[in-house]
Amino acid sequence: MPFCFDPFKSLNITAAGVSSCCLMTPWEVDNIDFYNDATLQEIRSQWNKNEWPDACSLCKKSENEGFRSRRQDIPAWMLGNNVTDTSVELIRLDYWCGNMCNLRCAICGPDNSIAWQKELGISKLDRNHVTNYKWDQIDISKLKWVHFNGGEPLLNKEHLDLLKAIPAPENVILNYNTNGTVRASIELVSLWEKFKLVQLDFSIDDIGERFEYQRYPARWDEVVSNLFWYRDTMPVNIMFDIAATVSILNASNQDNIRVWFSENFSTNRVTDPIRYRTQPASGVLEIDKNVQNAKNYLDQIDKRRGTSWAKVFPELVPILNKSINIKP
Ligand code: SF4
């Protein structure tokens, strides 16, 4: 029977609340209590009873769709860090830094990107700019792994306070989802050097013009130059992966994307391999969802941005105009 370690070892903290991991929808709490939170305890007892909690639906969906889920990756990490029991202990942290972001990605929205709020015409006064300061409510003394997402975590200066507060960085692995448009500051890189390992996962879902449409308004040539800058200048404890979200926009182009990365960005400067990892999109651009809704959504984007999905993704024209499902 499948099992997941994360509810016993991991906590996700966002502005909206907490959950076991960044794939699980957070719930509101007055105070963060990793050990005694009633919902966390319920999820733990379900796993202990060999029940798959509803809260863990995204991993189930990934596995049902043939993607490798976070749940499936965790046991190797636990083994690699000599964790074999299910005692409740906070050693892994997913930390949502806030919604400061410079992009308006097609698979994202205003909750996670202040830039999206601007595009949707939300006035400066009404914009909801959120920064997460909650890390000081938890015991960080036993952490072995911290995962930063957002928004764009490299645009969030506040997360450096958490890095500086971590007692034994030489025992801790950092993991970032970053969009590739931001070069890390000198101060941040010098902090990274103190950590056991820093894994940068670049959120890149396609190449060239297709990339620019999906990760608007990022420029492909600038992102490529940043990838090479990271590869050629970062300390040796920094590793990279590509974390691609597969939606109806890039499902049919996966082979071309893999080829580009295997030919141009396949190892860091000390030959550690750069993996191309995929996860399914959720929301209006999700594969096998209502294509009429997807078409309407893309038409609205084009109207605001002066772009054209039909020009960038010609293979989608017969599909979105005829409501035929897309297979990855
Ligand atoms: S099964 Fe998936 S969603 Fe649930 S806690 Fe584990 S990693 Fe998170």
Boltz pocket constraint, residues with backbone or C-beta under 6 A from the ligand:
constraints:
  - pocket:
      binder: B
      contacts: [[A, 4], [A, 5], [A, 6], [A, 7], [A, 20], [A, 21], [A, 22], [A, 23], [A, 24], [A, 55], [A, 56], [A, 57], [A, 58], [A, 59], [A, 70], [A, 71]]
      max_distance: 6.0
